[in-house]
Amino acid sequence: MDYLKTVVPSQLIAERGSNLVIINPGSASVRIGLAHQQAPFNIPQCIARYMSVSEQGPKRTVQDQMLNTHITPSQHLEREKAYDIIASLLKIPFLDEESVNNSFPRKMGRVDGYNPQSGRSDSAFSWTSVIKKNLSSSLSIEHLENVGVKDEALNKPEGVDSREHFEWKFKEIIYGDEALKISSTEPYCLRRPIRRGHFNISQHYPMQQVLEDLYAIWDWILNEKLHIHRDDRNMFSAILVVPETFDNREIKEMLSILLRDLRFASAVVHQEALAAVFGNGLSTACVVNMGAQVTSVICIEDGAALPNTGVTLPYGGEDISRCLLWVERHHQTWPTIRTDPLAKPIDMLMLNKLKESYCQIREGELDAVAVVHSYEDGKPVGVHRSRLSALNVPPMGLFFPLLLVPEEYPPPPRSWFHDFEDMLEDTWHMEFPRRSDMSDGLFLGVNGGLNMWENYPVFPTRLKKEDNLGLAEAITSSILSTGRIDLQRKLFCSIQLIGGVALTSGLVPAVEERVLHAIPSNEAIDTVEVLPSRSDPTFVSWKGGVILGILDFGRDAWIHREDWIRSGIHIGSGRKYKDSYFLQAQAMCYMNS
């Protein structure tokens, strides 16, 4: 303890951070890196597997999308009503007025929030090369260059019989960004093991396959990005920073992947919101996490999460991107191309870039000229210069979610929740008999994991899910549920926005204004403030995981691989974070240094 009080934070990271891997899995991407890195790798959490002719059958290029894409007439009407409400607030024409004005040129608005460094939408994506070619030893590279061979995987050498000198073969597995840019004509099936804050289990995507895919993605990142190979991982420990949406079993399954399959020496679990608070050098805040597919709100007091304040909202950045497409098609400013972000993931990548480059929240008409790309199978990428309009409407869907109309995915089969423990009920202190078909890595014994979970800031039950609750109402409901006026006043002035959507220009004043408007008039609260983030909101939870992992290294909450696999978990009586004021002070010291 005396050493920790005097050590320089950077020295602490150098000493302890070289063997710590922080993993922060989201619905769309996973942030993973070594503790001494300035920022993690941010990689799409997806995998594309090659399907042989016998496996293909009815073509299913995206396995997890058993969804209802049809918008009902009532949903369409609600969406138009939401648009008009937003139009009134932003002082722009209503939908029925737009049709009258479409024949007249609109005045172009300057996009103040446009940041070329954040990734312009002008550049097109390239289709992923799914073929790998092995050069025959009978033909030298110099000879191929002499006959005009191009350095592109799909180009056959000119003047050379490729059947004699090359072995053409499909790549078995493609990961991350490249997996999203595979043409649907190729024999691949894209899988996303996590959707909307939970394992993406369905009748077409069983739990075992979800876990295998998640393991394969993380294993690939460790090997290819961090260069930590399987035989060396017994020298590394893992910090799992989990979103609040995950259930107990999902967390335990991920721990099994880390300890049993990826072979880390030890691991510890931290909540995403709690890590975000420490990542920004705070101890008390209302954390609003706006990811690609889920938005969650929860309050933290003195370094401890308050489970009864948690709310999860089933929409995020990808829904805003799809709403952008709907708005532009309604205004007839979108090119006459087949853009389908659900069936063609590459289209979602394009829409995300457009949203990040041009969408913002501000009053007045907001137009911009942008380059839109079309990705048709078997054709070169099309380039279309278009005038996009009402670019300030889609992000306002955070406050009026009926505008977004999130696509519907079927819930996991109920049997999945009952084959180990029911995560929809409070089974925190129940005893579970061991099933005959359960592996050692999953069995916690009779109350075997009780002490461990008591020492973890992990929720015993799922967060309250609100389908049609707007962001401002969710924040207000979360803070008011604390029931203490002194804490409520502090939290309303300590709102922390994290996640990729938090980078939206104009969002901070919009949240402050809308939350203040949502507070009931009988509440004695008249000030709302969003605190600026000290680091990139996309990575602040990962950074907080670094701080918690380094300061907490060696405490009782860590699980060792041998304990997990051989005999369940037998953890001693470690203090909870809310009892460790010194830990908070160290976090403050780190952030202020």
N, C-alpha and C positions, 0 to 999 in steps of 0.2 A: 504494500500500500504506500509506504514512504517513497518507494521508487516511482510509482505512478504519479505521485503528487509533484515530482520534480522533473520528470522526463518531458522532453519536447515532443509534441504530437507527431511531427514528421519522423522523428527517430523511432517512435513507437510503431508507426506504420511500416517503416523500413525493417524493423526487427521482427514483427509479427505478421506483416501483410504478405510476405513473399509466398507463404504456404496456405493462404486463405483464398478460397474461391467463393464469390458471392453470386448466387443465382436468384434472379427475380423474374419468375414466369408470369406472363400476362396472357390474355386471350389470343392476341394476334402475334405478339413478339415475346422473346425472352431476352432479358438483359443479363449478361454474364461476363465476369472478368475477375482478375486477381485484385486483391485489396490494394496493392500499391499502384494500380493503374489510375490515371486521371479520370477515365470514363470507361464504361463497359462496352462490349460489343452488343449491338442492338439488332437482333436477327429474327426475321419472321419464323414463327414456331410452326413450321409445316414441313411435310415430307412427301415426295412424289416417288412412288414405286412402279417399276416396270411391270406391265401385265403381259404375259405370254398369250398367244392366240387362244389357248384352251381356257385361260382365266378371264378373258375379256367378256364373252357373252354379251348381254345387253350393256351397251357402253355406259360406264359411269366414271367420268373423268374427275369428278369431285365427289368423293365418297360421302362426305359428311353433310352434304346439302340436300337433305330430305326435307324440304321446306315448302311453305305455302307462299308463293310470290304474288298471288292474286289479291289485289286490294278490293275489298268489298265496296259497294256504293256508299254505305254509311261511313266507312273509313275515308273514302275520297271526299265526301262532303265535309267531314271533320277536318281533313287536311286543308281544304280551301278556306274554311272558317278560321283555322289557326293562322293561315297566311294573311288573311285580311286584318286579324287582330295585330299581328306583327307589323303589317304595312302601316296601320294607324300609329303605332308607337314610333316607327322609324320615319314617319312622314313621307311615305312613298305611295304611288298609286295602288289601288286595290286590284284584285285579279280581273274583275269585269271592266275596269277602266283601262287595263293594259291592252286588251284586244282592240280598243278604239285607237290607242296611241301607237300601235305597232307599226303603222305605215309611215310614221314620221321619224326622222333621225333623232336619236336621244343624245343629250349632252354627255360627253364622256367625263367620268369622275376620276380624280387622281386617287390612287390607292396608296395612302400614306404608310400602311403597315406592310407593304411589299418589301420583302428582304431577299435579294438575289442570293445571299449566302445560304438561305434555308433550302435551296434546291429549286431551281426554276422549272417551270413546266414545259419550256421550249424544247428540251432535249427528249428524244424518243427512247423508249426501252427497246431492247433487242430480244428476239426470241431466243430461248435457251437452246444451245446445241445439245441434243440428246444422244448423239453418236460419238463414240470414241473409236479412234482408228489406231491400230497397232502396226507400226512400220515393219515390214519384213526385213530381216537382216541381209537378204540378197540384194537389196537396193539401197544405196547410200543417200543421205539427205542432200549431199551436193549434187547428185545426179538429178534428183527430183527438182531442185531449184533450177537446174539448167533447162529442164523441159517445161518450166513455167508453173510449178505447183504453188498454189496460193495457201497462205497460212490460215485457213479456215476449215474447221472440222468437217463441214458438210460438202466442201468442194472436192471433186475427184481430180486427180492429177491429169493434166492435159498430155495426151500422147502416151499415157502409161496405163496398162491394163490393171485396174485396181484389184481385180479378182486374184491376180498372181502375186501382188506385192503388198496388199493391205488386207487386214482383217477388220471388217466393219462390224461393230457391235453396239447394241443399246446399253447405255449406262443403267445399272441395276437400280440405283437409288440416287435421287437428286434432292438436295436440302435447301432450306431457307429461301433467299431471294430468287435464286435460279429456279426453284420449284414453282414459283408463282408465274413464271414467264414461259411455261411450256405450252405449246400449241395444243388445242383440244384434239387435233387430228393425230397426235402422237399417242402411242399405247401406254399411257401412264395414268395412274390414279392418285390425285392429290388428297392428302389427309391432313386435318388440323386436329391434334389431340385435345386441345382446349377451345371451348366456344362459350361465349357469354359468361365467363367466370367459373366454369365447371368443366369437368372431363366431358368430352364430346361423345358420349355413349348413346348409341341407338341400335336398332335391330340390324342395321347394316354395318355398324362399327362397334364391335363388342369391346368390353373392358380390356381384355387381354391384349387386343391389337392397339388400343389407345395407349396402354402402358408400354408396349414394345416400341411404338413410334416415338413416344416421349423420350424413352431411353436412347433410341437411335439418334435423335436430334441432339440431345445434350452430349452424347458420346462423341458425335462428329465435331461439335463446337470445341470440346475439350481437346480433341486430337488436332484439328486443323487450324483453329484460331488461337488457342492458348498453348498448344504444343505440350499438353500434359497427357502422356500416354498411359495406358491401363496399368502397366507394371510399376509406374512411378506414383500412382495416386495414393498409395498407402502413406505417403509423406505429406499429403494435403488434407485439409479439413474444409468442409462446405458449410456455407451459411445460406439457408433457404429463406428468402424474404417472400412471404406468401400474401396474396390479396385476401381481404376479409371475406370474399365470396366463397372461398373453398370450404368444404365440409371436413370434419375430422378424418373420415376415412381417406379422402383425397390427399390430405396432408400426409397421412401415414403411408399411403402408396408411394408418394414422391420421396419420402424418407427411405423407403425400401429401395427405390431406384438409386438413390445417392449412395447408400451404404452397402447394399447387397450386390447391385449390378455394376454401378460405376466404381465401386470399391474405394470410396473415400475412407480415411481412417476414423473420422468423426464428423458429426453434423449437428447443427442447431437450427431451430425455427424461430423466426421473428415475423411479426405482423408488418404488412406493408405500410399502414398508416403510422404505426409507432416508429418504424424506421424513418419515415419521411419527416416526422417531427424532430428526431435526432439529427437527421441530415441537414436540417435548417437551423440547428442550434437552439431549438425550442424545448419546452417541457409541457406546455398546454396549448392546444389549438383544435379547431374544427377542420379536419382534413377532408378535402373534396378531391377524390381521385377520378379523373376523367380519362379513361383509356379508350382503346379502339372500339370496344363492344359493350363495356359496362362502365357505369359511373357509380361510385360508392361514397357515402358520407358517414363519418364517425368522429366522435369527439375523444380527445386525449387530455387527461388531467394529470399533471405531475408525473408524466412518463408512463401512465397506465391507460389502456383503452377502456372506454365505458361501453360494454356490449349493448346495453339497452338503447344507446343512441344511434346504432347502426342502421343505415338505410341503403339498399342497392337499387339502382335504376337500370333497366335493360336497354340502354342505348349509349352510344359513344361516338368517336370520331368517324368510324366507317358509315354510321347512319347519317351523319352530316354530309359526308361525301355523296352518298346516294341521293340525299335530298337536293344537293346541288344539281345533280343530273335531272331530277324531276322539275326543278324550277326553270332550268334552261330549256328543257323540252316544252314546258308550258308556254314560255315566252317565244318559242320557235327560234331561239338563238343557237341551238345545238345543231351541228351538221347532220345531214341525213345519213348517218352511219349506224351500224349495229353495235351499240355500247351496252354491255350486260355485265355489270360488276359482280353478279352472283355466279354466273356460269363461266365468266372469263376473268380470273383473278388479275390478269395484267391490266384490265380496264379499271379495276379498283385502285391499282397502283397509280394509274394516270389521274383518276379523280382525286385521290389523296394529295397528289402534287398540286393540282389546280386549287384545291381547297386551301392548302397551306400557303400557297403563293398569293391568292387573291381574296379569300373570304376574310371578313372582319366585321365587327359590330360597330356601327356608327349610324347616325341619322342622315337622311338624305339619300337620293338615288346614287347607287354605286355600280358603275359599269366598268368594264375593262376589256381590252382586246387581248386575247390569249390564243395560244396555239394548242389545238386539240388533235389528238392522234387517233387513228382507227387501226385496230389490230384484227384483220381478217385472215382466217386460216389460208395458207397457201399464197398469200399476196404480200407485196412489200408494205411496210408501214405507211399509212396515209397521213398526210399533214394538212390540217385545215385551220386557217386563221379565222377566228370567230369573235364576235362581240358578245361577251357574257354579261348578263344583267342581273339586278337584284342580288348581288353577291353578299349583301349583309343579311339576307333572310335565312339561309340554311343554319348558321351557327345559333340563331335565335331559337332554333328548335330545342335547344337545351332547356329553355324556359317554357316552351310550349311543345311537349313531346308528340302531340297528335300530328304535328307537321312532319315528323320523322317516319312514322309508320314502320317500326322495326320489323324485319322479316321474322316469321315464326318458325322456330325449330322445335321438334317434338321433345318433350321432357324425357330424361332417362327412364327406362322401365322401372316400375316400383320395386320389382324383385331385387334390383341391384342395391337398393338401399337397405334391404332386409337380410342379405346373405352374410353380413358380418355384424353390423349394428345399424340401427335406424338413425340416420343423421338428421332427420327432420323432427326428432323428438329429443328431449333431454335425457340422454342415456349416460351422462357423465360419470355417475357413481355406480352403475350397474356392473354385475359380474357376468362375464361371457364364457360359456364352456367352449372348449376347443373343438372345432370341427375336424373330422378325420381327414378332410381334403385340404386343410390349411397348412401352408408351408411355415417353417420356423420363422422366416423373416417377417411374417404378418401377424403371428400370434403374440399377444401381449400377456397371456396368462390370466389368472384370476386376480383382477385388480392390478395386474402387472404394470400397466402403463399409467396408473392413477397418479402417482407422484410426479411423473414426467409432465402430464398434461396440466396438473395443478401449477407447475412452475412455468408453464408457457402462457403467454398472452394470446391464447387461441380461443375462439368462441365455442361454447358447447352447442349452440344452435345457430341456424342460418340467420342472416340479416333479414330484416323485413323487406320484402320486395314490393315495389310500387310501380305498376306498369305506366300509369298516366300522370304521375306526379312530376311536376317541373322541378328544375334544379333549385330555384329559390325557395320553394315550399319544402323541399327535402332538407335543405340546410336549416331552415327555420324550425322545422319539426324536430330535427336531430338535436339542435341546441336547447330548445325549450323542454325537451324530454329529460334534461338533467334535473330540472325541478328546483334549482337553487339560483336565485337572482344574481348573486355575486359571481357565480361561475358563468351564468348565461351572459352577463355583460362582458366578461373577459373573453369568452369564446366568440361573441359577435364581433369583437375587435381583433380576433386572432384567427381569421379564416385563411387556410392555406390551400392553394390550388396546385395540384400536381397532375402528372400525366401529359401526354402529347397535346391534348385539346387545350390545356392551360396556356399554350403558346399563342392562342388565337388573339389577334390584336383587338383591343377594345373590350375584352371579356371582363377584366377586373372592374372597371367602373360599372359595367352592366350588372355584375353580380352584386356589387354594393348597393346599387339603386333598387334592383328587383328584390333583394333580401329585405332591405329596409321597408319596402312596400308590402312585403308578405308578413311582417311581424304584426300580430293582432294589436289593435289600438289600446287594449286594456293592459298590455305589457309595458312596464316602465323601462323601455329600451329605446334610445334615440340615435345610437351610433353603430355603424357597421363599417368594418375595415378589413380589406384583404391584404395580408402581409406579403411583401415582395419576397420571391424565392431567392436564396443566396446562390443557388446553382440551377442548372437546367432542370425544369420540372419533370422532364421525361426520366431523368436518372436520379432524382433526389432520394427516392426510396432505396435504390441500390447503394448510393453513397452512405445513407444512414445505416444500411446493413454492414458496410465496412466499419463504421465507427462502433456500432454495437458489438460486432464480432471481435474487434481488436481489444476493446476495453473489457469485454466479458470473457475473454479467452481463458479457459481452464476452470470456469465455474461449473456448478453441478448440472446445469441445464444441457450441457453437451452430451450427445449420445455417441458411444463408441461402437464401431462396427461389430466387434465380437459380441457385445452385449445384445445388440439388435438381432443378430442372426442366431446365436446359440440359445439364448435363454430369455428372450423378451427384454424388457427394460427395467432396471432397478436403479432408480435415480435417488440420490440423497435429498436432504431438505435444503434446497437452495432458496435464497431470497427472491422475491418477485422484484421486478424493476421499479415498481412504485415505492419500494422500501430502500432503494439504493440512490440516495441523493448524490453520493459521490460520483456515481456513474453519469448522472445528468450533468454534473459540474464538469466532468472530463469532456463530455460532448460539447458543452459550451466553449470550453478552452480550445478544443480542436477547431471549431468553426470560427473562432475569433482570432486564431493565430495566422 
